[in-house]
Structures are given as structure tokens and as C-alpha cells.
Amino acid sequence: MTDVQNDVPADGLVELSLDELRARFRRDYDPFSSNTIAAQLAELADRRDEVPVSYSARGNGCWVITRYDDISSMLRRSNRGFISFPSTPDGVNTQGSQKAMIPIEIDGAEHRKYRQVLDPLFAPARVGELEPLLRRAANDLIDEFIEAGEVDFAEEFALPFPGATVLAIMGWPAADLHRLNSWVGIVMHGIIGASQAESDAARGAAHSEIRQYFLDLIAVRRESLSDDVTSHLINLELNGEHLTDDQLFDTFLLMMLAGLDTVKSVLAQSFVYLGQHPEAWDAMFATPESLDPAIEELLRFTSPAVPTRNVTDVSVTVGGVPIPKGERVHGPLAAANRDPSYYPEPDEIKFDRQAKPHLAFGLGPHRCLGVHLARLELRIGFEELRRRLPTFSLDTSRRPVEHLGLAWGVEGVHITFPPGKREGA
């Protein structure tokens, strides 16, 4: 397929004012809708067919792009037509600050300096050293529910499993896992079933508690450095200066939110599907070579993130539509990964699908820092779950609760299985 021509606006559009452009391409979209994930995907698919680049007055006002080419082009062009901050119309970041959140909301040379330090800490060889820890963590969690024959998989495995890895690689106290997981759930998704006001209040309180937790941790760790990511960041010098406590807090918060929530979402969404399709659970392990492509297909299928960018040039043309400077653009990765131009029958999971690069981890300068870690977590998690839970099914009497927003996911994934034994029992 040819790359989208982002610098060639369609005839007659360049003369339109911003209000005229918005009216011409208006189709409202709510990224925080109470829709199911399937309903949101259906809306995005319909939008891709009818108005692939559209303006929504909802969602704080944003342009929504839906095609693989357009979304991948936006991601590649960070700091070249698009910037990552501010991500909201009032100029504040996702945590309510008027400063860009490090490193996810900075671009260009400053962003590259962070990645040059961080990327080696998440390289395949270094991440691979965590495999024994990951297998122990997976089996410790499975031991807690294996004898019961039922479990809320999202709460008891998908959430704590990646958390144990993040704490290990960051060098944070393992005993704090439950507290951090609780904070992540509130900050990312509010209080399930509560009002917006209640959720916002809970987010504010959780954010304050997280901030104090990390400021206390930073003070302790400055006096006790080691070879973990936290120590490397405390020692890091940019432009001849160490990071401030605020900058370290931003970075640690990002590591916590992204590291704990994204893999959880992929695991939980996958188990909803696998619990309904036991033949797929078997197919993942049909041969030693079956698992890796199955994981890539599940990543394509689940894709929780919805990155947002701001137009920084006078105008950036996306899919023939000139989007003026200052406008916000939403690019749901799930929409790109369901584009039938790249993935025939995109709403079907096909483990033997011809390999094509999906965008589940993003693309370009801001491609997910933890991509190798996430793949390792998923491989080991699935392997140990298969060994201990060779068969399971979704409990149809308790329906999973899905949520949208800027990171899609699912809670309450209740599964049943033949009871087993704890390791060593």
C-alpha cells in the first residue's frame, strides 16, 4: 500500500475557515462513551468508510482519524507537524499539570535524550533476565485461585502479574504492589459504576497519594542507588543537570500507569475471547511455533491505547483534510489495527494471519518503551496459564464490564476451570 500523502489537501478545502472545516467534517465521537468496545469499533469502522477524517465537538473537541495509513503517519511525525503536548484544549496534561509529562509528552531532541538512556534499560537481553522472576510471579498468582475452580481473571491475574514485573525492573518495593495497582485502576478508569464527579474526586485523591509515595521513594533512593531503572533516572543528567523531583515523578508515574495497565488490558480482553473460544486456546499451543504469532494477533485485536497529538504546523493535511495548527487529533490504535485494507476480515482472530506490522505498541519516536517487556510478559503469562489451566471457560452468568477512554480495557472477567493443586502441594 502507498503511504498517505499528508501534504496534499483535497481541492477546495484550503480556503475554508476552521469553523467551515469543522462543520464540513462534523461527526461527533465520544472517546469516553459507555459503549462496549465492539460498539465503539463498529462506529469507528463505519466512520472509516464514510468520513475517515472527521471532527467531533465532543471529547473536548478533536479530530478522529481511523485509517491505518493516517494513524501511522501521525505517529511517525512527532515533532514534524504533530506534538504530544498539550493533549487537552486547556493546555494541561493528562494529570492536570500545565507542564508536559516526561517523557511521553515531550518531543524532538529532549525526548531523544530520555530514550537514549531508557531504551537500553528495556532492551531484549536485559528484559530477558526477568524470565525466572516472571514465571515465579505467574505461578504464585495462579496458586492463589487454582484450587477454587473459578476466579476474576482481570483482578487476580491480569492486573497483578505485570505489576510484579514493573516493580522488579524499576526497583520498587514488591510489598507495595497491591497499593500501586489500586491507584492505577482509579487513575485510569475512575470508580466503576460511580458518577463522573465521584470518579474525578477519587482520581484527584489517588494522584496526590501517588505523588507523595514517589517523592518519599525518591528521597530514600537518592541515598541507596543500585542497577535498576529508578537509580539510572536519579543519576541521569540532561544538559548538565539532574532531573528534579517533579521530573522523576512524571517519569515514574508514566512507568506505573503504562506498565501496569496496558498488559492487563491485553490479557483480560484476550481471556474474554479465549473463554468463549476454547479451540483458540488450544490452537495457541498446537506447536512450539504457534504461540508467538498468536500473541501478535491478540495484540492487534485488543490494542487498548488511543494516542492524541496536537497540530503544530500552520496546517497538517491528513487523508486530504487540512487540519489547522492547535487542533487535537485522536488516533485509536484499535481502528488502525482493524483497517480491512491491511487486515482482511479484521474483526476475526486468525492466528495464521499473514504477518503485517500492527500498531498495538504505537510507532515512531514514542513507540512503547516496554515493547520487549510486554511481549515477554504475555508469552510467559500464557505459557504458565496453559500449563496450570489447560481448559477454562467464561462464566456467562457474570458479564465482563468494559470501559473506553484513552486506554480501553475490561474488568470482571470471571472464568471457571477444573480445580487444580498449588505448586508443591
Stockholm file with secondary structure:
# STOCKHOLM 1.0

chainA/1-425         MTDVQNDVPADGLVELSLDELRARFRRDYDPFSSNTIAAQLAELADRRDEVPVSYSARGNGCWVITRYDDISSMLRRSNRGFISFPSTPDGVNTQGSQKAMIPIEIDGAEHRKYRQVLDPLFAPARVGELEPLLRRAANDLIDEFIEAGEVDFAEEFALPFPGATVLAIMGWPAADLHRLNSWVGIVMHGIIGASQAESDAARGAAHSEIRQYFLDLIAVRRESLSDDVTSHLINLELNGEHLTDDQLFDTFLLMMLAGLDTVKSVLAQSFVYLGQHPEAWDAMFATPESLDPAIEELLRFTSPAVPTRNVTDVSVTVGGVPIPKGERVHGPLAAANRDPSYYPEPDEIKFDRQAKPHLAFGLGPHRCLGVHLARLELRIGFEELRRRLPTFSLDTSRRPVEHLGLAWGVEGVHITFPPGKREGA
#=GR chainA/1-425 SS CCCCCTTCCCTTCTTSCHHHHHHHTBCCCCTTCSCCHHHHHHHHHHHHHHCSEEEESSTTSEEEECCHHHHHHHHHTBTTTEESCCCSTTSCCTTSCSSCCTTTTCCHHHHHHHHHHHGGGGSHHHHHTTHHHHHHHHHHHHHTTTTTTEEEHIIIIITHHHHHHHHHHHTCCGGGHHHHHHHHHHHHHCSTTSCHHHHHHHHHHHHHHHHHHHHHHHHHHTTSCCSSHHHHHHHCEETTEECCHHHHHHHHHHHHHHHHHHHHHHHHHHHHHHHHCHHHHHHTTSSTTSHHHHHHHHHHHHCCBCCEEEECSSEEEETTEEEETTCEEECCHHHHTTCTTTSSSTTSCCTTCCCCCCCTTCCGGGSCTTHHHHHHHHHHHHHHHHHHCSSCEECTTSCCEEECSSBCEEECCEEECCCCCCTTC
#=GC SS_cons         CCCCCTTCCCTTCTTSCHHHHHHHTBCCCCTTCSCCHHHHHHHHHHHHHHCSEEEESSTTSEEEECCHHHHHHHHHTBTTTEESCCCSTTSCCTTSCSSCCTTTTCCHHHHHHHHHHHGGGGSHHHHHTTHHHHHHHHHHHHHTTTTTTEEEHIIIIITHHHHHHHHHHHTCCGGGHHHHHHHHHHHHHCSTTSCHHHHHHHHHHHHHHHHHHHHHHHHHHTTSCCSSHHHHHHHCEETTEECCHHHHHHHHHHHHHHHHHHHHHHHHHHHHHHHHCHHHHHHTTSSTTSHHHHHHHHHHHHCCBCCEEEECSSEEEETTEEEETTCEEECCHHHHTTCTTTSSSTTSCCTTCCCCCCCTTCCGGGSCTTHHHHHHHHHHHHHHHHHHCSSCEECTTSCCEEECSSBCEEECCEEECCCCCCTTC
//
